[in-house]
Each structure stands twice: as structure tokens, then as C-alpha cells.
Amino acid sequence: MAVHEHPHRSHGFHLPALRRNRTASATAEVVQPAAYALASLRLLTGFVFLWAFLDKTFGFGYATQSGNGWIDGGSPTEGFLSRVAVGPMESTFHDWAGDAWADWLFMLGLLGIGLALIAGIGLRLAAVAGTAMMALMWIAEWPPAKHLSDGTPSMSTNPFVDYHLIYAIVLIALAATGAGAVWGLGKAWAKLPFVSRNPWLR
């Protein structure tokens, strides 16, 4: 039986390339929405921190009542830290409540993290600072406790996970994925000479 050459067989060799192109295209379609989702998450998280700074500074009447803002002589830390009623650092937080250094450190942290996230720059520093802040606030609320120091129920809804841990993981994820490149100044920031020489500033 004769074996015939079929000219059209050569077209079959293009199929894998075609499949690769389709796969690459599909991957690009998946990556792009993911990048936009991360950028949205970055901006929203940045607004959470920035708004907390603004409200505590000017007393817009949300968490901080009008006339109780930082510029009016109010303390951004006194209310929260003085009401800590559980956990291993309860007395320490009471000692820190209202101290000028605690107020400045807390407010600069909120402002710096908020601006970094909104601008999409310095996300690694923001992640470190934000994680430290969230860890301290987690300790202040101490979710593992079923009861407060006075014996009343703590009303904790989970023995470990609360929104402070979620925020910390979000900050770490945003820094790890370079989420400042979309809708942010992350790419331009990374190209600056001093940032290129010091990657921890990205």
C-alpha cells in the first residue's frame, strides 16, 4: 500500500502554537482583572487608613465627635487604649493611653500607610508598619478571651481571626504582588535610583 504525502499535514504543526497563543491570551485575560481587583483593594484599604487619620484629626462626627479631634486637643489613642479591658498588655495600654508619643506614632502611621496605599508606593514599608499596628490592636482586643478582666462576657466572635488580622494579610498581599503598578505610581517609584538601590522601599 502506497503512502501518500499530504501537503495539508504541515498545517498541523501550527496547532500547538495556536493553542499556546490561546492559552497566553486566556492567561492575560485572567491577570488583567486580577491586577485591577488588587488595585481596587489597595485604594479601598488606603482610604480606610486615610479616613481614620482625617476623622481623628478633625472630628468629622463619625468615630470622632466634632470638637474632639486631634486639632481640638483630643487624643487619638486615649479613648481606645484606656478602654482596653482584657489581654496580657491591658495595664501597658492604659499607661500609653493619651501619651503624646503614642498619639503621634499612631497618627503618623495612619497617614503614612493611607498615603502609601493610595499612591501605590512604599507598599513594603506600609505592610510592615501596618502589620505592627494591627498586631498591637489585635492584642488590645484579645479575641481569645471569652471574658473581660471584670468577668463579663467579651463578646468575641472568634478565638483568633478578627478584622485586624485580615487588614494585616491584605497589606502583606498588596506589597507582595506589587499592587501599586495599576492605578498607582508603583512603576515610576520603582524606577527611581534610590528605590532601585533599596528594594525594601518599593
MDAnalysis code that builds the backbone (N, CA, C; Angstrom):
import MDAnalysis as mda
import numpy as np

u = mda.Universe.empty(606, n_residues=202, atom_resindex=np.repeat(np.arange(202), 3), trajectory=True)
u.add_TopologyAttr("name", ["N", "CA", "C"] * 202)
u.add_TopologyAttr("resid", np.arange(1, 203))
u.add_TopologyAttr("resname", ["MET", "ALA", "VAL", "HIS", "GLU", "HIS", "PRO", "HIS", "ARG", "SER", "HIS", "GLY", "PHE", "HIS", "LEU", "PRO", "ALA", "LEU", "ARG", "ARG", "ASN", "ARG", "THR", "ALA", "SER", "ALA", "THR", "ALA", "GLU", "VAL", "VAL", "GLN", "PRO", "ALA", "ALA", "TYR", "ALA", "LEU", "ALA", "SER", "LEU", "ARG", "LEU", "LEU", "THR", "GLY", "PHE", "VAL", "PHE", "LEU", "TRP", "ALA", "PHE", "LEU", "ASP", "LYS", "THR", "PHE", "GLY", "PHE", "GLY", "TYR", "ALA", "THR", "GLN", "SER", "GLY", "ASN", "GLY", "TRP", "ILE", "ASP", "GLY", "GLY", "SER", "PRO", "THR", "GLU", "GLY", "PHE", "LEU", "SER", "ARG", "VAL", "ALA", "VAL", "GLY", "PRO", "MET", "GLU", "SER", "THR", "PHE", "HIS", "ASP", "TRP", "ALA", "GLY", "ASP", "ALA", "TRP", "ALA", "ASP", "TRP", "LEU", "PHE", "MET", "LEU", "GLY", "LEU", "LEU", "GLY", "ILE", "GLY", "LEU", "ALA", "LEU", "ILE", "ALA", "GLY", "ILE", "GLY", "LEU", "ARG", "LEU", "ALA", "ALA", "VAL", "ALA", "GLY", "THR", "ALA", "MET", "MET", "ALA", "LEU", "MET", "TRP", "ILE", "ALA", "GLU", "TRP", "PRO", "PRO", "ALA", "LYS", "HIS", "LEU", "SER", "ASP", "GLY", "THR", "PRO", "SER", "MET", "SER", "THR", "ASN", "PRO", "PHE", "VAL", "ASP", "TYR", "HIS", "LEU", "ILE", "TYR", "ALA", "ILE", "VAL", "LEU", "ILE", "ALA", "LEU", "ALA", "ALA", "THR", "GLY", "ALA", "GLY", "ALA", "VAL", "TRP", "GLY", "LEU", "GLY", "LYS", "ALA", "TRP", "ALA", "LYS", "LEU", "PRO", "PHE", "VAL", "SER", "ARG", "ASN", "PRO", "TRP", "LEU", "ARG"])
u.atoms.positions = np.array([
    [0.856, -1.175, 0.000],
    [0.000, 0.000, 0.000],
    [0.894, 1.227, 0.000],
    [0.612, 2.135, -0.930],
    [1.442, 3.332, -1.060],
    [1.090, 4.337, 0.018],
    [2.117, 4.994, 0.488],
    [1.906, 6.065, 1.474],
    [1.995, 7.388, 0.732],
    [0.955, 8.175, 0.829],
    [0.921, 9.436, 0.101],
    [1.243, 10.595, 1.043],
    [2.011, 11.504, 0.526],
    [2.306, 12.719, 1.284],
    [1.105, 13.653, 1.143],
    [0.683, 14.223, 2.213],
    [-0.433, 15.171, 2.170],
    [0.102, 16.562, 2.513],
    [0.079, 17.451, 1.538],
    [0.638, 18.789, 1.778],
    [-0.009, 19.488, 2.971],
    [-1.319, 19.212, 3.180],
    [-2.017, 19.947, 4.246],
    [-1.566, 19.499, 5.634],
    [-0.785, 18.390, 5.710],
    [-0.339, 17.928, 7.028],
    [0.559, 18.960, 7.703],
    [1.278, 19.726, 6.932],
    [2.198, 20.700, 7.521],
    [1.448, 21.732, 8.355],
    [0.160, 21.938, 8.021],
    [-0.616, 22.903, 8.806],
    [-0.803, 22.429, 10.237],
    [-0.740, 21.100, 10.440],
    [-0.959, 20.561, 11.780],
    [0.088, 21.016, 12.777],
    [1.289, 21.344, 12.275],
    [2.347, 21.773, 13.176],
    [2.081, 23.149, 13.772],
    [1.143, 23.899, 13.213],
    [0.836, 25.224, 13.735],
    [-0.168, 25.176, 14.888],
    [-0.816, 24.045, 15.052],
    [-1.837, 23.963, 16.100],
    [-1.301, 24.175, 17.511],
    [-0.161, 23.555, 17.863],
    [0.352, 23.798, 19.220],
    [0.623, 25.271, 19.471],
    [1.180, 25.973, 18.476],
    [1.446, 27.393, 18.637],
    [0.148, 28.147, 18.833],
    [-0.862, 27.720, 18.041],
    [-2.171, 28.348, 18.166],
    [-2.723, 28.149, 19.568],
    [-2.573, 26.905, 20.083],
    [-3.058, 26.609, 21.425],
    [-2.297, 27.441, 22.457],
    [-0.959, 27.560, 22.233],
    [-0.161, 28.347, 23.177],
    [-0.621, 29.793, 23.180],
    [-0.919, 30.315, 21.975],
    [-1.373, 31.697, 21.885],
    [-2.699, 31.891, 22.602],
    [-3.582, 30.892, 22.406],
    [-4.872, 30.978, 23.074],
    [-4.698, 30.923, 24.585],
    [-3.790, 30.046, 25.035],
    [-3.538, 29.928, 26.476],
    [-2.949, 31.214, 27.021],
    [-1.982, 31.793, 26.310],
    [-1.370, 33.045, 26.743],
    [-2.403, 34.153, 26.800],
    [-3.290, 34.158, 25.764],
    [-4.338, 35.176, 25.736],
    [-5.284, 35.009, 26.919],
    [-5.639, 33.747, 27.202],
    [-6.534, 33.483, 28.333],
    [-5.880, 33.886, 29.641],
    [-4.564, 33.609, 29.768],
    [-3.850, 33.991, 30.987],
    [-3.835, 35.499, 31.144],
    [-3.607, 36.212, 30.028],
    [-3.591, 37.674, 30.074],
    [-4.940, 38.206, 30.512],
    [-6.009, 37.551, 30.022],
    [-7.345, 37.982, 30.402],
    [-7.594, 37.784, 31.894],
    [-6.992, 36.733, 32.478],
    [-7.166, 36.464, 33.896],
    [-6.327, 37.421, 34.742],
    [-5.088, 37.661, 34.292],
    [-4.175, 38.506, 35.056],
    [-4.673, 39.939, 35.119],
    [-5.185, 40.450, 34.028],
    [-5.603, 41.842, 33.984],
    [-6.711, 42.146, 34.988],
    [-7.799, 41.401, 35.026],
    [-8.822, 41.661, 36.044],
    [-8.280, 41.489, 37.464],
    [-7.357, 40.537, 37.655],
    [-6.775, 40.341, 38.982],
    [-5.996, 41.578, 39.405],
    [-5.261, 42.171, 38.467],
    [-4.493, 43.379, 38.771],
    [-5.413, 44.527, 39.136],
    [-6.531, 44.646, 38.425],
    [-7.496, 45.700, 38.734],
    [-8.167, 45.449, 40.086],
    [-8.427, 44.177, 40.373],
    [-9.029, 43.840, 41.664],
    [-8.087, 44.202, 42.815],
    [-6.799, 43.898, 42.638],
    [-5.809, 44.229, 43.670],
    [-5.665, 45.744, 43.813],
    [-5.698, 46.456, 42.684],
    [-5.605, 47.916, 42.737],
    [-6.811, 48.495, 43.479],
    [-7.985, 47.941, 43.218],
    [-9.191, 48.394, 43.921],
    [-9.078, 48.124, 45.412],
    [-8.600, 46.928, 45.749],
    [-8.409, 46.566, 47.154],
    [-7.411, 47.515, 47.814],
    [-6.344, 47.863, 47.084],
    [-5.333, 48.781, 47.610],
    [-5.930, 50.151, 47.896],
    [-6.683, 50.678, 46.959],
    [-7.269, 52.007, 47.120],
    [-8.293, 52.046, 48.252],
    [-9.125, 51.027, 48.334],
    [-10.131, 50.984, 49.392],
    [-9.487, 50.847, 50.769],
    [-8.467, 49.993, 50.857],
    [-7.766, 49.825, 52.132],
    [-7.039, 51.116, 52.510],
    [-6.453, 51.770, 51.509],
    [-5.785, 53.047, 51.759],
    [-6.758, 54.083, 52.287],
    [-7.970, 54.096, 51.751],
    [-8.976, 55.061, 52.209],
    [-9.399, 54.775, 53.644],
    [-9.426, 53.496, 54.030],
    [-9.758, 53.147, 55.419],
    [-8.766, 53.802, 56.371],
    [-7.473, 53.667, 56.065],
    [-6.443, 54.240, 56.933],
    [-6.443, 55.770, 56.867],
    [-6.558, 56.312, 55.654],
    [-6.517, 57.761, 55.496],
    [-7.728, 58.416, 56.145],
    [-8.902, 57.803, 55.990],
    [-10.099, 58.372, 56.606],
    [-10.004, 58.331, 58.128],
    [-9.460, 57.261, 58.671],
    [-9.287, 57.176, 60.128],
    [-8.412, 58.329, 60.604],
    [-7.358, 58.637, 59.856],
    [-6.487, 59.760, 60.213],
    [-7.259, 61.080, 60.166],
    [-7.992, 61.316, 59.081],
    [-8.715, 62.574, 58.911],
    [-9.801, 62.753, 59.968],
    [-10.560, 61.690, 60.231],
    [-11.646, 61.780, 61.208],
    [-11.103, 62.035, 62.613],
    [-10.012, 61.344, 62.968],
    [-9.428, 61.536, 64.291],
    [-8.748, 62.899, 64.416],
    [-8.299, 63.439, 63.292],
    [-7.649, 64.751, 63.326],
    [-8.660, 65.883, 63.427],
    [-9.701, 65.828, 62.596],
    [-10.625, 66.951, 62.503],
    [-11.978, 66.721, 63.182],
    [-12.259, 65.502, 63.625],
    [-13.525, 65.227, 64.298],
    [-14.730, 65.464, 63.399],
    [-14.846, 64.667, 62.354],
    [-15.933, 64.828, 61.395],
    [-17.278, 64.293, 61.895],
    [-17.280, 63.720, 63.096],
    [-18.537, 63.243, 63.653],
    [-18.842, 61.790, 63.376],
    [-17.860, 61.046, 62.907],
    [-18.054, 59.610, 62.699],
    [-17.534, 58.883, 63.937],
    [-16.354, 58.297, 63.874],
    [-15.796, 57.671, 65.071],
    [-15.379, 58.727, 66.092],
    [-14.995, 59.910, 65.590],
    [-14.574, 61.011, 66.462],
    [-15.583, 62.144, 66.365],
    [-16.161, 62.499, 67.486],
    [-17.182, 63.537, 67.503],
    [-16.580, 64.914, 67.241],
    [-17.400, 65.796, 66.697],
    [-16.969, 67.161, 66.424],
    [-16.505, 67.834, 67.715],
    [-15.368, 68.490, 67.637],
    [-14.808, 69.148, 68.816],
    [-13.858, 68.281, 69.601],
    [-13.802, 66.975, 69.268],
    [-12.903, 66.053, 69.970],
    [-11.713, 65.629, 69.113],
    [-11.545, 66.289, 67.966],
    [-10.453, 65.937, 67.065],
    [-9.086, 66.259, 67.653],
    [-8.088, 65.746, 67.007],
    [-6.713, 65.959, 67.450],
    [-6.367, 67.443, 67.457],
    [-6.836, 68.192, 66.444],
    [-6.539, 69.624, 66.378],
    [-7.273, 70.406, 67.463],
    [-8.309, 69.804, 68.047],
    [-9.066, 70.459, 69.121],
    [-8.527, 70.086, 70.502],
    [-7.416, 69.337, 70.519],
    [-6.834, 68.957, 71.793],
    [-7.196, 67.555, 72.239],
    [-7.990, 66.855, 71.434],
    [-8.351, 65.473, 71.772],
    [-7.184, 64.531, 71.531],
    [-7.243, 63.366, 72.153],
    [-6.191, 62.366, 71.983],
    [-6.712, 61.212, 71.133],
    [-6.020, 60.902, 70.041],
    [-6.458, 59.799, 69.176],
    [-6.343, 58.425, 69.831],
    [-5.505, 58.296, 70.859],
    [-5.286, 56.976, 71.464],
    [-5.973, 56.800, 72.813],
    [-6.283, 57.892, 73.475],
    [-6.778, 57.783, 74.853],
    [-8.059, 56.970, 74.961],
    [-9.026, 57.272, 74.086],
    [-10.312, 56.581, 74.166],
    [-10.182, 55.082, 73.992],
    [-9.442, 54.668, 72.967],
    [-9.314, 53.244, 72.664],
    [-8.462, 52.523, 73.705],
    [-7.280, 53.059, 73.981],
    [-6.357, 52.361, 74.876],
    [-6.824, 52.361, 76.326],
    [-7.501, 53.407, 76.749],
    [-7.960, 53.449, 78.145],
    [-9.107, 52.483, 78.399],
    [-9.771, 52.045, 77.317],
    [-10.898, 51.112, 77.468],
    [-10.490, 49.651, 77.272],
    [-9.216, 49.394, 77.040],
    [-8.756, 48.009, 76.923],
    [-9.054, 47.298, 78.238],
    [-9.780, 46.186, 78.154],
    [-10.241, 45.522, 79.381],
    [-9.887, 44.045, 79.419],
    [-8.908, 43.649, 78.622],
    [-8.556, 42.236, 78.567],
    [-7.185, 42.096, 77.909],
    [-6.541, 40.970, 78.124],
    [-5.295, 40.677, 77.424],
    [-4.054, 40.928, 78.253],
    [-2.928, 40.420, 77.769],
    [-1.673, 40.489, 78.522],
    [-1.071, 41.883, 78.619],
    [-1.512, 42.818, 77.750],
    [-0.945, 44.164, 77.773],
    [-1.940, 45.214, 78.258],
    [-2.955, 44.774, 78.985],
    [-4.014, 45.694, 79.425],
    [-3.444, 46.890, 80.193],
    [-2.634, 46.636, 81.207],
    [-2.100, 47.737, 82.021],
    [-1.118, 48.595, 81.224],
    [-0.374, 47.965, 80.318],
    [0.574, 48.715, 79.482],
    [-0.162, 49.677, 78.573],
    [-1.235, 49.205, 77.951],
    [-2.023, 50.080, 77.080],
    [-2.640, 51.230, 77.875],
    [-3.060, 50.970, 79.106],
    [-3.605, 52.034, 79.946],
    [-2.546, 53.098, 80.208],
    [-1.307, 52.652, 80.416],
    [-0.208, 53.602, 80.650],
    [0.086, 54.432, 79.404],
    [-0.058, 53.818, 78.231],
    [0.232, 54.523, 76.980],
    [-0.885, 55.483, 76.569],
    [-2.100, 55.240, 77.020],
    [-3.272, 55.998, 76.569],
    [-3.070, 57.498, 76.748],
    [-3.196, 58.224, 75.650],
    [-3.125, 59.681, 75.703],
    [-1.727, 60.253, 75.695],
    [-0.685, 59.426, 75.770],
    [0.683, 59.952, 75.723],
    [0.953, 60.575, 74.356],
    [1.672, 61.688, 74.363],
    [1.936, 62.409, 73.104],
    [2.669, 61.528, 72.094],
    [3.639, 60.739, 72.557],
    [4.397, 59.900, 71.622],
    [3.494, 58.856, 70.985],
    [2.545, 58.322, 71.781],
    [1.626, 57.310, 71.245],
    [0.681, 57.939, 70.219],
    [0.202, 59.143, 70.523],
    [-0.685, 59.841, 69.587],
    [0.020, 60.116, 68.260],
    [1.237, 60.657, 68.338],
    [1.979, 60.994, 67.124],
    [2.328, 59.752, 66.311],
    [2.781, 58.709, 66.992],
    [3.164, 57.488, 66.288],
    [1.956, 56.862, 65.599],
    [0.838, 56.821, 66.303],
    [-0.388, 56.236, 65.757],
    [-0.889, 57.032, 64.553],
    [-0.933, 58.353, 64.697],
    [-1.468, 59.194, 63.627],
    [-0.542, 59.227, 62.401],
    [0.759, 59.281, 62.636],
    [1.696, 59.241, 61.507],
    [1.612, 57.895, 60.791],
    [1.378, 56.838, 61.569],
    [1.202, 55.521, 60.966],
    [-0.021, 55.474, 60.073],
    [-1.147, 55.979, 60.576],
    [-2.377, 56.008, 59.772],
    [-2.183, 56.826, 58.499],
    [-1.573, 58.001, 58.644],
    [-1.369, 58.876, 57.489],
    [-0.402, 58.256, 56.484],
    [0.727, 57.766, 56.962],
    [1.732, 57.193, 56.070],
    [1.224, 55.973, 55.328],
    [0.555, 55.078, 56.045],
    [0.030, 53.860, 55.412],
    [-1.056, 54.221, 54.406],
    [-1.940, 55.144, 54.788],
    [-3.019, 55.558, 53.887],
    [-2.491, 56.170, 52.601],
    [-1.539, 57.107, 52.724],
    [-0.991, 57.759, 51.530],
    [-0.203, 56.783, 50.665],
    [0.561, 55.897, 51.298],
    [1.343, 54.918, 50.537],
    [0.432, 54.013, 49.715],
    [-0.653, 53.558, 50.321],
    [-1.573, 52.670, 49.607],
    [-2.297, 53.398, 48.481],
    [-2.753, 54.611, 48.747],
    [-3.467, 55.369, 47.713],
    [-2.533, 55.659, 46.530],
    [-1.296, 56.053, 46.837],
    [-0.343, 56.383, 45.771],
    [0.255, 55.142, 45.124],
    [0.256, 54.018, 45.822],
    [0.835, 52.784, 45.285],
    [2.339, 52.724, 45.413],
    [2.890, 53.463, 46.384],
    [4.345, 53.473, 46.576],
    [4.678, 53.064, 48.012],
    [5.875, 52.569, 48.210],
    [6.304, 52.199, 49.553],
    [5.422, 51.153, 50.202],
    [4.910, 50.228, 49.400],
    [3.961, 49.245, 49.925],
    [4.611, 48.277, 50.913],
    [5.904, 48.021, 50.747],
    [6.581, 47.113, 51.686],
    [6.700, 47.754, 53.066],
    [7.054, 49.032, 53.103],
    [7.115, 49.740, 54.379],
    [5.731, 49.835, 55.007],
    [4.731, 50.118, 54.157],
    [3.360, 50.215, 54.646],
    [2.898, 48.888, 55.229],
    [3.308, 47.794, 54.597],
    [2.917, 46.467, 55.091],
    [3.541, 46.180, 56.450],
    [4.810, 46.545, 56.612],
    [5.488, 46.312, 57.892],
    [4.857, 47.161, 58.993],
    [4.702, 48.469, 58.716],
    [4.123, 49.370, 59.712],
    [2.682, 48.989, 60.025],
    [1.912, 48.689, 58.983],
    [0.505, 48.338, 59.189],
    [0.330, 47.035, 59.934],
    [1.187, 46.056, 59.639],
    [1.101, 44.776, 60.337],
    [1.429, 44.950, 61.819],
    [2.434, 45.768, 62.131],
    [2.773, 46.039, 63.530],
    [1.616, 46.728, 64.244],
    [0.999, 47.703, 63.572],
    [-0.135, 48.413, 64.160],
    [-1.316, 47.477, 64.390],
    [-1.617, 46.651, 63.388],
    [-2.740, 45.731, 63.511],
    [-2.494, 44.670, 64.591],
    [-1.232, 44.257, 64.729],
    [-0.899, 43.268, 65.763],
    [-1.151, 43.849, 67.153],
    [-0.755, 45.111, 67.366],
    [-0.983, 45.755, 68.664],
    [-2.478, 45.935, 68.938],
    [-3.229, 46.279, 67.902],
    [-4.680, 46.458, 68.087],
    [-5.371, 45.112, 68.328],
    [-4.833, 44.059, 67.702],
    [-5.365, 42.709, 67.957],
    [-5.134, 42.319, 69.419],
    [-3.921, 42.611, 69.917],
    [-3.611, 42.305, 71.316],
    [-4.504, 43.118, 72.248],
    [-4.792, 44.363, 71.855],
    [-5.649, 45.213, 72.692],
    [-7.061, 44.653, 72.807],
    [-7.559, 44.060, 71.739],
    [-8.912, 43.484, 71.790],
    [-8.898, 42.037, 72.273],
    [-7.786, 41.350, 72.119],
    [-7.543, 39.999, 72.609],
    [-8.719, 39.044, 72.353],
    [-8.947, 38.689, 71.085],
    [-10.059, 37.796, 70.714],
    [-10.094, 36.447, 71.435],
    [-8.928, 35.854, 71.850],
    [-9.015, 34.536, 72.509],
    [-9.812, 34.535, 73.808],
    [-9.944, 35.696, 74.447],
    [-10.609, 35.744, 75.763],
    [-12.129, 35.649, 75.626],
    [-12.722, 34.774, 76.422],
    [-14.185, 34.679, 76.466],
    [-14.773, 35.695, 77.439],
    [-13.923, 36.120, 78.390],
    [-14.392, 37.074, 79.402],
    [-13.388, 38.207, 79.558],
    [-13.890, 39.376, 79.909],
    [-13.036, 40.516, 80.188],
    [-12.441, 40.382, 81.588],
    [-11.601, 41.327, 81.952],
    [-10.943, 41.262, 83.259],
    [-11.929, 41.285, 84.421],
    [-13.067, 41.943, 84.228],
    [-14.066, 42.016, 85.310],
    [-15.027, 40.834, 85.311],
    [-14.797, 39.874, 84.417],
    [-15.619, 38.659, 84.392],
    [-16.803, 38.710, 83.453],
    [-17.099, 39.865, 82.878],
    [-18.216, 39.962, 81.941],
    [-17.828, 39.336, 80.596],
    [-18.812, 38.853, 79.829],
    [-18.506, 38.230, 78.527],
    [-17.798, 39.217, 77.589],
    [-16.796, 38.731, 76.888],
    [-16.044, 39.601, 75.980],
    [-16.768, 39.835, 74.667],
    [-17.721, 38.976, 74.357],
    [-18.468, 39.032, 73.097],
    [-17.565, 38.800, 71.885],
    [-16.428, 38.147, 72.102],
    [-15.541, 37.799, 70.995],
    [-16.240, 36.796, 70.088],
    [-16.171, 37.026, 68.789],
    [-16.869, 36.151, 67.846],
    [-15.968, 35.067, 67.268],
    [-14.657, 35.170, 67.540],
    [-13.707, 34.201, 67.007],
    [-12.474, 34.205, 67.903],
    [-11.955, 33.044, 68.251],
    [-10.821, 33.000, 69.177],
    [-9.488, 33.429, 68.573],
    [-9.446, 33.670, 67.284],
    [-8.170, 34.061, 66.672],
    [-8.321, 35.143, 65.608],
    [-9.164, 34.891, 64.622],
    [-9.253, 35.788, 63.470],
    [-10.221, 36.936, 63.736],
    [-9.735, 38.157, 63.540],
    [-10.611, 39.319, 63.534],
    [-10.159, 40.246, 62.411],
    [-10.813, 41.391, 62.276],
    [-10.533, 42.248, 61.124],
    [-9.114, 42.811, 61.133],
    [-8.483, 42.905, 62.290],
    [-7.103, 43.395, 62.324],
    [-6.163, 42.436, 61.590],
    [-6.366, 41.147, 61.784],
    [-5.538, 40.168, 61.074],
    [-5.817, 40.203, 59.578],
    [-7.074, 40.405, 59.210],
    [-7.435, 40.483, 57.789],
    [-6.725, 41.666, 57.143],
    [-6.765, 42.824, 57.807],
    [-6.079, 44.009, 57.274],
    [-4.586, 43.755, 57.125],
    [-3.979, 43.091, 58.096],
    [-2.542, 42.811, 58.038],
    [-2.216, 41.933, 56.831],
    [-3.010, 40.894, 56.608],
    [-2.780, 39.999, 55.469],
    [-2.994, 40.731, 54.150],
    [-3.990, 41.609, 54.110],
    [-4.237, 42.404, 52.900],
    [-3.026, 43.276, 52.587],
    [-2.468, 43.934, 53.605],
    [-1.289, 44.784, 53.396],
    [-0.099, 43.980, 52.874],
    [0.103, 42.810, 53.452],
    [1.210, 41.949, 53.018],
    [0.989, 41.487, 51.576],
    [-0.245, 41.106, 51.251],
    [-0.560, 40.641, 49.894],
    [-0.364, 41.752, 48.872],
    [-0.775, 42.957, 49.205],
    [-0.624, 44.085, 48.281],
    [0.848, 44.376, 48.012],
    [1.664, 44.306, 49.061],
    [3.102, 44.537, 48.887],
    [3.746, 43.414, 48.084],
    [3.365, 42.175, 48.371],
    [3.972, 41.012, 47.717],
    [3.633, 40.942, 46.235],
    [2.479, 41.444, 45.858],
    [2.053, 41.363, 44.457],
    [2.358, 42.626, 43.664],
    [2.981, 43.607, 44.298],
    [3.289, 44.850, 43.588],
    [2.040, 45.540, 43.099],
    [1.045, 45.652, 43.967],
    [-0.263, 46.166, 43.568],
    [-0.276, 47.662, 43.269],
    [0.864, 48.324, 43.422],
    [0.904, 49.753, 43.130],
    [1.117, 50.075, 41.667],
    [1.322, 49.054, 40.836],
    [1.604, 49.283, 39.414],
    [0.370, 49.711, 38.632],
    [-0.808, 49.266, 39.061],
    [-2.057, 49.622, 38.384],
    [-2.777, 50.692, 39.200],
    [-3.191, 51.767, 38.518],
    [-3.864, 52.898, 39.179],
    [-3.005, 53.467, 40.307],
    [-1.715, 53.430, 40.124],
    [-0.817, 53.953, 41.146],
    [0.512, 54.355, 40.536],
    [1.404, 54.832, 41.395],
    [2.709, 55.300, 40.937],
    [3.811, 54.269, 41.162],
    [3.405, 53.018, 41.370],
    [4.359, 51.974, 41.716],
    [5.475, 51.777, 40.704],
    [5.153, 51.784, 39.411],
    [6.178, 51.557, 38.374],
    [7.182, 52.699, 38.353],
    [6.690, 53.926, 38.363],
    [7.575, 55.089, 38.344],
    [8.426, 55.144, 39.614],
    [7.811, 54.818, 40.742],
    [8.515, 54.811, 42.024],
    [9.656, 53.791, 42.018],
    [9.393, 52.597, 41.480],
    [10.402, 51.532, 41.463],
    [11.595, 51.891, 40.585],
    [11.399, 52.781, 39.610],
    [12.490, 53.155, 38.704],
    [13.398, 54.246, 39.268],
    [12.991, 54.881, 40.344],
    [13.827, 55.916, 40.944],
    [15.129, 55.293, 41.438],
    [16.262, 55.968, 41.226],
    [17.563, 55.383, 41.581],
    [17.658, 54.906, 43.029],
    [17.215, 55.735, 43.983],
    [17.367, 55.330, 45.388],
    [16.443, 54.180, 45.751],
    [15.328, 54.044, 45.029],
    [14.437, 52.912, 45.273],
    [15.018, 51.655, 44.631],
    [15.590, 51.811, 43.439],
    [16.219, 50.664, 42.757],
    [17.357, 50.089, 43.583],
    [18.091, 50.972, 44.265],
    [19.203, 50.504, 45.099],
    [18.732, 49.926, 46.435],
    [17.533, 50.297, 46.821],
    [16.972, 49.823, 48.104],
    [15.580, 49.239, 47.872],
    [15.501, 47.992, 47.427],
    [14.211, 47.377, 47.085],
    [13.197, 47.378, 48.223],
    [13.661, 47.472, 49.466],
    [12.716, 47.471, 50.597],
    [11.848, 48.728, 50.622],
    [12.216, 49.727, 49.801],
    [11.414, 50.957, 49.728],
    [10.248, 50.837, 48.752],
    [10.194, 49.740, 47.990],
    [9.130, 49.607, 46.982],
    [7.764, 49.438, 47.635],
])
